[in-house]
């Protein structure tokens, strides 16, 4: 047995001479519980862990810990809505940690220093998995499988990997960041097959024959049909295709004013691009603006900070509005008639949006641009998608009715459309594929409620302001220049120190020094004992002082059996 040491005040003549454990009605236990940031991350990141590595002065180890879950931190650190920050307990104390900013910092640092991804190239004889689609979900799945020793081959209809990442404007996500991060990722041992279109160059049935498993992440590349009472303008352009044109050639069709229909990220992106081209831009959306007075299910789906920046840049948003009719001259739009929308119960009691009569208004525009979502191009996958607009999958991404084909990203039902969720879809599917190919049972679902703010003793922490990324002034925002700058080294280190280490031991010695019965032993070899501290229940009388004074909620009291 390795040596254990008692609390700092355990001197001869103290209660160490008297075993008081028989008095106890409850006992303290060390219990690691998930931090709320970890539980809230769609990609499965554990920010607490990599923030701790950064706080120790090991940025490369922090990045390696981060990419074990999410291989695209420089990308997600820019475009993720960061629900981890909304969940952060520190937000109830002063300000939430700037987790996404530190994530971006580490991703950019890895690009700057060309850090190789921490994985060995798989054995040529390893089991082989085919992945269709080189967007975030497909790349994530390929990376996780590579880490686990499988051979991943990624097929994509385009000449470069990245999928819809290439439709995100450069002022949010610079092209060189996408190219550098994905390029280094592919070098980790992922085989990439560009210019392979499913249904034309490759077929799912053939992939199932040639590979041990298949993961489908084709995205939603087919525009939905759009009209108002059967009327479609002659020169209709949808938002996603316009973004592709802008990203490819930096130009848009000539227009002076436009109404963008939709409230997702694509709608916001094209609206902001139009403003940069001098277009008087309006967004028309049935939903409401995000805020405390809008139920989450009724709010625009776009990232709130992107909505805020769009408003700053002069985009006008007509929320809770619908288009009643198009005003045409010939087959060209000259305006739209809008009406306010409200929710009313239908005959079955379900809430439906209906026009609020008497609220009509005219908006003069020369383009209407629908950005109402896309659907999966089902060619070559008809037997799997079964007439739906997206794949129906279980919690492991397995397509309904299939035993070897998984799917993820925008192509599955219920997906939020964020890059981070797509990364998480790929990771989860890879875990399932790896277990199945290894004849192992799937891991049990994670249990344990995240640590609540009330479990922490924040008296041991000092108030500290959050580090904010510099933002270009509105008048400086033009073209493709990135509007948000990254954190400096000192600022990233500052954020790492602000972490409250929720649910994890931070080796503060409080339980060891404050126990009145010297019933806490310090392990001189934590690797041996699996903990920094061990309770000696012969002397613990269950007073609960250790749990009360634990800063991080790592100790909880348990009723004696």
KEKOLNU-769605 format. One record per residue (C-alpha): x, y, z negated; residue in one letter. Coordinates in steps of 0.2 Angstrom, whole numbers, padded with zeros to 4 digits, always signed. Each point is the difference from the previous one (the first is absolute). Layout:
<nodes>
XYZA...
</nodes>
This chain:
<nodes>
+0000+0000+0000X+0007+0017+0005X+0002+0013-0014X-0015+0010-0005X+0002+0016-0010X-0013+0008-0012X-0006+0017-0001X+0012+0014-0005X-0006+0001-0018X+0000-0018-0004X+0012+0001-0015X+0001-0013-0014X-0013+0003-0013X-0014+0004+0013X-0015-0010+0004X+0011-0012+0010X+0001-0010-0016X-0019-0003+0001X-0009-0009+0013X-0016+0009+0002X-0007-0008+0016X-0013-0009-0010X-0009+0016-0004X-0003+0004+0019X-0017+0000+0008X+0007+0007+0017X+0016-0001+0008X+0009+0011+0013X+0005-0007+0017X+0011+0007+0014X-0011+0000+0015X+0005+0006+0017X-0015+0008+0008X-0001+0007+0018X+0002+0019+0001X-0015+0009+0008X+0011+0006+0015X+0004-0018+0004X-0018-0005-0001X-0006+0014+0011X+0013-0002+0014X-0007-0008+0015X+0017-0006+0006X+0003-0009-0016X+0015+0011-0005X+0006+0001-0019X+0005+0018-0001X+0004-0002-0018X+0014-0012+0004X+0009+0009+0014X-0002+0017-0010X+0009-0009-0014X+0014-0005+0012X+0002+0018+0006X+0000+0006-0018X+0014-0012-0003X+0010+0009+0014X-0002-0014+0013X-0009+0007+0015X+0004-0014+0011X-0007-0013-0012X-0015+0011-0002X-0003+0000+0019X+0003-0019+0001X-0013-0003-0014X-0012+0011+0010X+0002-0008+0017X-0003-0017-0008X-0018+0005+0000X+0000+0014+0014X+0013+0000+0014X-0005+0017+0006X+0002+0013-0015X+0006+0014+0011X-0016-0001+0010X-0012-0004-0014X+0008+0013-0011X-0006+0013+0013X-0017-0007+0005X-0007-0010-0015X-0015+0008-0010X+0010-0006-0015X-0014-0007-0011X+0014-0005-0012X+0001+0018-0005X-0018+0002-0003X+0001-0015-0012X+0016+0006-0009X-0002+0001-0018X+0012+0015-0001X-0014+0010+0009X-0010+0000-0016X+0015+0007-0010X+0007+0013+0012X+0002-0004+0018X+0000-0016+0010X+0017-0006+0006X+0004+0005+0018X+0002-0019+0005X-0003+0003+0018X+0014+0013+0001X+0012-0011-0009X-0005-0014+0012X+0004+0011+0015X+0017+0005-0008X+0005-0018-0002X-0005-0004+0018X+0009+0015+0007X+0015-0004-0010X+0000-0018+0007X-0001+0007+0017X+0014+0013-0003X+0012-0014-0007X-0006-0014+0012X-0003-0012-0014X-0004-0017+0007X-0017-0008-0006X+0004-0013-0014X-0004-0016+0010X+0010-0013+0009X-0004-0005+0017X-0010-0016+0000X+0006-0017+0004X-0003-0004+0019X-0009-0016-0006X-0012+0010-0012X-0018-0001+0003X-0006+0013+0013X-0014+0012-0001X-0007+0011+0014X-0006+0017-0004X-0011+0010+0013X+0002+0019-0003X+0015+0010-0005X-0009+0013-0010X+0002+0001-0019X-0010-0016-0004X+0010-0010+0012X+0017+0006-0005X-0004-0002-0018X-0005-0018+0003X+0015-0003+0010X+0012+0007-0013X-0008-0010-0015X+0001-0016+0010X+0018+0004+0005X+0004+0003-0019X-0008-0017-0004X+0011-0009+0013X-0012-0002+0014X+0003+0005+0018X-0012+0014+0006X-0003+0005+0018X-0010+0016+0003X-0009+0003+0016X-0006+0017+0006X-0008+0007+0015X+0011+0016-0001X+0018+0002+0004X+0004+0006-0018X-0005-0006-0017X-0010+0010-0012X-0018-0001+0007X-0011+0015-0005X+0014+0008-0010X+0005+0007+0017X-0017+0010+0001X+0004+0009-0017X+0005+0018+0005X+0018+0004-0004X-0004+0014-0012X-0006-0014-0012X+0012-0014+0006X+0015+0004+0010X+0004-0012+0015X+0018-0003-0006X-0006-0006-0017X-0011-0013+0008X+0013-0005+0012X+0014-0001-0013X-0010-0010-0013X-0008-0012+0012X+0017-0003+0010X+0009-0005-0016X-0014-0011-0006X+0000-0010+0016X+0019-0002-0002X-0004-0010-0016X-0003-0015+0011X-0018+0003+0007X-0001-0005+0019X-0010+0013+0010X-0008-0003+0016X-0006+0016+0008X-0012+0002+0015X-0010-0016-0004X-0019+0003+0000X-0011-0013-0008X-0013-0006+0013X+0012+0004+0014X+0018-0006-0004X-0004-0010-0016X-0014-0010-0006X-0005-0004-0018X-0003-0019+0004X+0018-0001+0008X+0007+0009-0016X-0008-0013-0011X+0008-0013+0010X+0017+0007+0001X+0001+0007-0018X-0004-0006-0017X-0011+0014-0005X-0007+0016+0008X-0004+0018-0007X-0010+0012+0010X+0002+0018-0002X-0005+0008+0017X-0007+0016-0008X-0016+0008+0007X+0005+0006+0017X-0016+0000+0009X-0011+0016-0001X-0018-0001-0006X-0013+0007+0013X-0007+0017-0005X-0015+0009+0006X-0014+0011-0007X-0017-0006+0005X+0009-0009+0015X+0009+0015+0006X+0019+0000+0002X+0010+0014+0007X+0009-0002+0016X+0017+0005-0007X-0001-0010-0017X+0016-0003-0009X+0001-0010-0016X+0011+0005-0014X+0012-0015+0000X+0004+0001+0018X+0003+0019-0001X+0012-0003-0014X+0009-0013+0011X+0001+0013+0014X+0007+0013-0012X+0013-0011-0008X+0006-0006+0018X+0000+0016+0009X-0003+0014-0012X-0015+0007+0010X-0019-0001-0001X-0014+0004+0012X-0003+0019+0001X-0014+0006-0012X-0004+0015-0010X-0011-0008-0013X-0004-0017-0006X-0012-0010-0011X+0008-0016-0008X-0012-0013-0005X+0006-0010-0015X+0008+0001-0017X+0014-0012+0000X+0018+0003+0001X+0000-0001+0020X-0013+0014-0001X+0010+0011-0011X+0016-0004+0010X-0007+0005+0017X-0009+0015-0008X+0017+0006-0007X+0009-0003+0017X-0014+0010+0009X+0003+0015-0012X+0019-0001+0004X-0005+0002+0018X-0010+0015-0004X-0017-0008+0002X-0015+0006-0011X-0003-0016-0009X-0015-0007-0009X-0003-0017-0009X-0018-0006-0001X-0003-0014-0012X-0015-0008-0009X+0010-0003-0016X+0005+0013-0013X+0016+0008-0005X+0010-0009-0013X-0002+0007-0017X-0008-0003-0017X-0018+0004+0006X+0002-0013+0014X-0002-0019-0003X+0015-0009+0006X-0011-0011+0012X-0007+0017+0008X+0017+0008+0002X+0010+0003+0016X+0012-0015+0002X+0015+0011+0005X+0014+0003-0013X-0005+0014-0011X+0016+0010+0001X-0001-0001+0019X-0018+0007+0000X+0007+0014-0011X+0014+0004+0011X-0012-0001+0015X-0011+0014-0008X+0016+0010-0004X+0005-0001+0019X-0017+0007+0005X-0010-0016+0004X-0019+0003-0004X-0009-0015-0007X-0019-0002+0001X-0003-0013-0013X-0017-0008-0002X-0004+0004+0018X-0005-0010+0015X-0001+0004+0019X-0018+0001+0005X+0003+0003+0019X+0013+0005+0012X-0001+0016+0009X+0006-0003+0018X+0003+0010+0016X-0001-0013+0013X+0010-0014-0008X+0011+0011-0010X-0002+0004-0019X-0003+0019-0004X-0006-0003-0018X-0008-0011-0012X-0016+0001-0011X+0004-0005-0018X-0011-0004-0014X+0002-0003-0019X-0001-0018-0005X-0007-0007-0016X-0002-0017-0008X-0017-0007-0002X-0006-0018-0004X-0007-0011+0014X-0014-0012-0001X+0012-0012-0009X+0006+0012-0012X+0017+0002+0008X+0007+0018+0002X+0001+0006+0018X+0006+0016+0007X-0014+0010+0009X+0000+0017+0008X-0006+0014-0011X-0013+0009+0010X+0001+0019+0002X+0019+0000-0003X+0005+0000+0019X+0014+0011+0006X+0010+0002+0016X+0019-0002+0001X+0008+0006+0017X+0014-0011+0005X+0007-0007+0016X+0005-0017-0006X-0008-0013-0011X+0013-0013-0006X-0006-0015-0009X+0011-0008-0013X-0012-0013-0007X+0011-0015-0001X+0005-0014+0012X-0003-0018+0001X+0012-0015+0003X+0003-0004+0018X-0006-0018-0001X+0008-0007+0016X+0008-0016-0003X-0007-0001-0018X-0019-0002+0004X-0002-0016-0010X+0007+0008-0015X-0008+0017-0001X-0017-0007+0005X-0008+0015+0007X+0005+0012-0015X+0010+0016+0002X+0013-0007-0012X+0005-0017-0008X-0009-0007-0015X+0013-0006-0013X+0002-0007-0017X+0010+0007-0014X+0016-0008+0007X-0003+0007+0018X-0006-0017+0007X-0012+0003+0014X-0017-0008-0004X-0002-0017+0009X+0019-0002+0002X+0013-0009-0010X+0016+0006+0008X-0004+0018+0006X+0001+0015-0011X-0003+0018+0004X+0003+0017-0008X+0001+0019+0003X-0013+0010+0009X-0006-0015+0008X-0009-0007-0015X-0017+0004-0007X+0000+0012-0015X+0018+0007+0003X+0001+0018-0005X+0012+0004+0015X+0015+0006-0010X+0017-0006+0004X+0003-0005-0018X-0015-0012+0000X+0006-0008+0016X+0017-0003-0008X-0009-0008-0014X-0010-0011+0012X+0016-0006+0008X+0008-0004-0017X-0015-0010-0006X-0002-0010+0016X+0019-0004+0000X-0001-0007-0018X-0015-0011+0005X+0008-0006+0016X+0017-0004-0009X-0009-0010-0014X-0010-0010+0013X+0015-0004+0011X+0009-0005-0016X-0014-0011-0006X-0002+0010-0016X-0016+0006-0008X-0004+0019+0002X+0005+0010-0015X-0013+0004-0013X-0008+0018+0001X+0008+0013-0011X-0008+0001-0016X+0002+0013-0014X-0008+0017-0001X+0012+0015+0004X+0007+0009-0015X-0012+0014-0006X+0006+0017-0005X-0008-0003-0017X+0013-0014-0003X+0015+0012+0002X+0008+0010-0013X+0004+0016+0010X+0007+0009-0015X+0016-0008+0004X+0001+0009+0017X+0003+0018+0004X-0011+0010+0012X+0009+0002+0017X-0006+0008+0016X-0002-0010+0015X+0012+0002+0015X-0009+0006+0015X+0005-0002+0018X+0003+0017+0009X-0014+0004+0013X+0002+0011+0015X-0011+0016-0001X-0015+0000+0012X+0007+0013+0012X+0016-0012+0001X-0010-0015+0006X+0002-0003+0018X+0004-0014+0012X+0007-0016-0007X+0010+0007-0014X-0003-0010-0016X-0009+0012-0012X+0005-0009-0016X+0019-0002-0006X+0006-0014-0011X+0006+0001-0018X+0018+0004-0004X+0011-0014-0010X-0003+0009-0016X-0018+0002+0002X-0002-0019+0004X+0010-0004-0015X-0011+0012-0010X-0016-0009+0005X+0007-0017-0004X+0004+0006-0018X-0018+0006-0001X-0007-0018+0001X-0009-0006-0016X+0005-0018+0004X-0018-0005-0004X-0002-0018-0006X+0019-0004+0001X+0014+0001-0013X+0011+0015+0001X+0012-0006-0014X-0004+0015-0011X+0004-0010-0016X-0016+0007-0008X-0007-0017-0005X+0017-0006-0006X+0004+0016-0011X-0017+0003-0006X-0006-0017-0006X-0002+0001-0019X+0004-0018-0002X+0015-0002+0012X-0011-0012+0009X+0006+0005+0017X+0016-0007+0007X+0011+0008+0013X+0006-0012+0013X+0018+0002+0005X-0003-0010+0016X-0017+0004+0007X+0003-0011+0015X+0000-0015-0012X-0015+0005-0011X-0010+0008+0015X-0003+0015-0011X+0010+0015-0008X-0008-0004-0016X-0008-0015-0009X-0012-0001-0015X+0004-0010-0015X-0017-0005-0006X+0006-0007-0016X+0002+0018-0006X-0013+0010+0010X-0015+0004-0010X-0010+0007+0015X+0000+0018-0005X-0001+0006+0018X+0013+0014-0002X+0010-0007+0015X-0015+0000+0012X-0005+0018-0006X+0017+0007+0003X+0004-0009+0016X+0001+0014+0013X-0005-0011+0015X-0014-0012-0006X+0012-0015+0001X-0005-0006-0017X-0018-0005-0004X-0008-0007-0016X-0008-0018+0001X-0011-0008-0012X+0008-0015-0009X-0007-0016+0006X
</nodes>
